[in-house]
Amino acid sequence: MFVAMNRFQVQPGKGEDFERIWRDRETYLDQVPGFLRFALLRGDTGEYISHSTWETRQAFEDWTNSEAFKKGHAGGSLMGILAGPPQIGLFEAVLTQDAGEPSRG
């Protein structure tokens, strides 16, 4: 499993605008091989994280070079909403545990 996260610091009072842009856009992720899950997370201090889970790093990289990626990122400007550029984090899962599974260790 591979996880990609973008951290966004949103200007005070702009959280609803930020969420609306994400809510209203077409992502095209349902058409992408290897995509598993997406969540937009809101923190307590104006920070948001877009969190996507993929079968493999290659599936994520293929998506970033796809037409679906270009179309999904074409609309909804974040100018004036963000306090700075997003910070990306890319992670390979080394341990996982699903609900109902006992922990190992």
Contact map, one row per residue, 1 for C-alpha under 8 A:
111000000000000000000000000000000000000000000000000011111000000000000000000000000000000000011000000000000
111100000000000000000000000000000000000000000000000011111001000000000000000000000000000001111000000000000
111110000000000000000000000000000000000000000000001111000000000000000000000000000000000001111000000000000
011111000000000000000000000000000000000000000000011110000001000000000000000000000000000111100000000000000
001111100000000000000000000000000000000000000000111100000000000000000000000000000000000111000000000000000
000111110000000000000000000000000000000000000000111000000000000000000000000000000000011110000000000000000
000011111000000000000000000000000000000000000011110000000000000000000000000000000000011100000000000000000
000001111100000000000000000000000000000000000011100000000000000000000000000000000111111000000000000000000
000000111110000000000000000000000000000000000111000000000000000000000000000000000111010000000000000000000
000000011111011001000000000000000000000000000111000000000000000000000000000000001110000000000000000000000
000000001111111000000000000000000000000000000100000000000000000000000000000000011110000000000000000000000
000000000111111000000000000000000000000000000100000000000000000000000000000000000000000000000000000000000
000000000011111100000000000000000000000000000000000000000000000000000000000000000000000000000000000000000
000000000111111111000000000000000000000000000000000000000000000000000000000000001000000000000000000000000
000000000111111111100000000000000000000000000100000000000000000000000000000000001000000000000000000000000
000000000000111111110000000000000000000000000000000000000000000000000000000000000000000000000000000000000
000000000000011111111000000000000000000000000000000000000000000000000000000000001000000000000000000000000
000000000100011111111100000000000000000000000000000000000000000000000000000001001000000000000000000000000
000000000000001111111110000000000000000000000000000000000000000000000000000000000000000000000000000000000
000000000000000111111111000000000000000000000000000000000000000000000000000000000000000000000000000000000
000000000000000011111111100000000000000000000000000000000000000000000000000100000000000000000000000000000
000000000000000001111111100000000000000000000000000000000000000000000000000000000000000000000000000000000
000000000000000000111111100000000000000000000000000000000000000000000000000000000000000000000000000000000
000000000000000000011111110000000000000000000000000000000000000000000000000000000000000000000000000000000
000000000000000000001111111000000000000000000000000000000000000000000001001100000000000000000000000000000
000000000000000000000001111100000000000000000000000000000000000000000001000000000000000000000000000000000
000000000000000000000000111111000000000000000000000000000000000000011011100000000000000000000000000000000
000000000000000000000000011111110000000000000000000000000000000000011011000000000000000000000000000000000
000000000000000000000000001111110010000000000000000000000000000000010000000000000000000000000000000000000
000000000000000000000000001111110010000000000000000000000000000000000000000000000000000000000000000000000
000000000000000000000000000111111000000000000000000000000000000000010000000000000000000000000000000000000
000000000000000000000000000111111110000000000000000000000000001000010000000000000000000000000000000000000
000000000000000000000000000000111110000000000000000000000010000000000000000000000000000000000000000000000
000000000000000000000000000000011111000000000000000001110011000000000000000000000000000000000000000000000
000000000000000000000000000011011111100000000000000111100011000000000000000000000000000000000000000000000
000000000000000000000000000000000111110000000000000111100000000000000000000000000000000000000000000000000
000000000000000000000000000000000011111000000000000111000000000000000000000000000000000000000000000000000
000000000000000000000000000000000001111100000000011110000000000000000000000000000000000000000000000000000
000000000000000000000000000000000000111110000000011100000000000000000000000000000000000000000000000000000
000000000000000000000000000000000000011111000001111000000000000000000000000000000000000000000000000000000
000000000000000000000000000000000000001111100001111000000000000000000000000000000000000000000000000000000
000000000000000000000000000000000000000111110111100000000000000000000000000000000000000000000000000000000
000000000000000000000000000000000000000011111111000000000000000000000000000000000000000000000000000000000
000000000000000000000000000000000000000001111110000000000000000000000000000000000000000000000000000000000
000000000000000000000000000000000000000000111110000000000000000000000000000000000000000000000000000000000
000000001111001000000000000000000000000001111111000000000000000000000000000000000000000000000000000000000
000000111100000000000000000000000000000001111111100000000000000000000000000000000000000000000000000000000
000000111100000000000000000000000000000111100111110000000000000000000000000000000000000000000000000000000
000011110000000000000000000000000000000111000011111000000000000000000000000000000000000000000000000000000
000111100000000000000000000000000000011110000001111100000000000000000000000000000000000000000000000000000
001111000000000000000000000000000000011110000000111110000000000000000000000000000000000000000000000000000
001110000000000000000000000000000011111000000000011111000000000000000000000000000000000000000000000000000
111100000000000000000000000000000011110000000000001111100000000000000000000000000000000000000000000000000
111000000000000000000000000000000111100000000000000111111011000000000000000000000000000000000000000000000
110000000000000000000000000000000111000000000000000011111010000000000000000000000000000000000000000000000
110000000000000000000000000000000100000000000000000001111111000000000000000000000000000000000000000000000
110000000000000000000000000000000000000000000000000001111111100000000000000000000000000000010000000000000
000000000000000000000000000000000000000000000000000000011111110000000000000000000000000000000000000000000
000000000000000000000000000000001110000000000000000001111111111000000000000000000000000000000000000000000
010100000000000000000000000000000110000000000000000001011111111100000000000000000000000000000000000000000
000000000000000000000000000000000000000000000000000000001111111110000000000000000000000000000000000000000
000000000000000000000000000000000000000000000000000000000111111111000000000000000000000000000000000000000
000000000000000000000000000000010000000000000000000000000011111111011000000000000000000000000000000000000
000000000000000000000000000000000000000000000000000000000001111111001100000000000000000000000000000000000
000000000000000000000000000000000000000000000000000000000000111111101100000000000000000000000000000000000
000000000000000000000000000000000000000000000000000000000000011111111100000000000000000000000000000000000
000000000000000000000000000000000000000000000000000000000000000011111110000000000000000000000000000000000
000000000000000000000000001110110000000000000000000000000000001001111111000000000000000000000000000000000
000000000000000000000000001100000000000000000000000000000000001111111111100000000000000000000000000000000
000000000000000000000000000000000000000000000000000000000000000111111111110000000000000000000000000000000
000000000000000000000000001100000000000000000000000000000000000000111111111000000000000000000000000000000
000000000000000000000000111100000000000000000000000000000000000000011111111000000000000000000000000000000
000000000000000000000000001000000000000000000000000000000000000000001111111100000000000000000000000000000
000000000000000000000000000000000000000000000000000000000000000000000111111100000000000000000000000000000
000000000000000000000000100000000000000000000000000000000000000000000011111110000000000000000000000000000
000000000000000000001000100000000000000000000000000000000000000000000000111111000000000000000000000000000
000000000000000000000000000000000000000000000000000000000000000000000000001111100000000000000000000000000
000000000000000001000000000000000000000000000000000000000000000000000000000111111100000000000000000000000
000000000000000000000000000000000000000000000000000000000000000000000000000011111100000000000000000000000
000000000010000000000000000000000000000000000000000000000000000000000000000001111110000000000000000000000
000000000110011011000000000000000000000000000000000000000000000000000000000001111110000000000000000000000
000000011110000000000000000000000000000000000000000000000000000000000000000001111111100000000000000000000
000000011110000000000000000000000000000000000000000000000000000000000000000000011111100000000000000000000
000000011000000000000000000000000000000000000000000000000000000000000000000000000111110000000000000000000
000000010000000000000000000000000000000000000000000000000000000000000000000000000111111000000000000000000
000001111000000000000000000000000000000000000000000000000000000000000000000000000001111100000000000000000
000001110000000000000000000000000000000000000000000000000000000000000000000000000000111110000000000000000
000111100000000000000000000000000000000000000000000000000000000000000000000000000000011111000000000000000
000111000000000000000000000000000000000000000000000000000000000000000000000000000000001111100000000000000
011110000000000000000000000000000000000000000000000000000000000000000000000000000000000111110000000000000
011100000000000000000000000000000000000000000000000000000000000000000000000000000000000011111000000000000
111000000000000000000000000000000000000000000000000000001000000000000000000000000000000001111100000000000
111000000000000000000000000000000000000000000000000000000000000000000000000000000000000000111111000000000
000000000000000000000000000000000000000000000000000000000000000000000000000000000000000000011111000000000
000000000000000000000000000000000000000000000000000000000000000000000000000000000000000000001111100000000
000000000000000000000000000000000000000000000000000000000000000000000000000000000000000000001111110000000
000000000000000000000000000000000000000000000000000000000000000000000000000000000000000000000011111011100
000000000000000000000000000000000000000000000000000000000000000000000000000000000000000000000001111110000
000000000000000000000000000000000000000000000000000000000000000000000000000000000000000000000000111110000
000000000000000000000000000000000000000000000000000000000000000000000000000000000000000000000000011111000
000000000000000000000000000000000000000000000000000000000000000000000000000000000000000000000000111111100
000000000000000000000000000000000000000000000000000000000000000000000000000000000000000000000000100111110
000000000000000000000000000000000000000000000000000000000000000000000000000000000000000000000000100011111
000000000000000000000000000000000000000000000000000000000000000000000000000000000000000000000000000001111
000000000000000000000000000000000000000000000000000000000000000000000000000000000000000000000000000000111
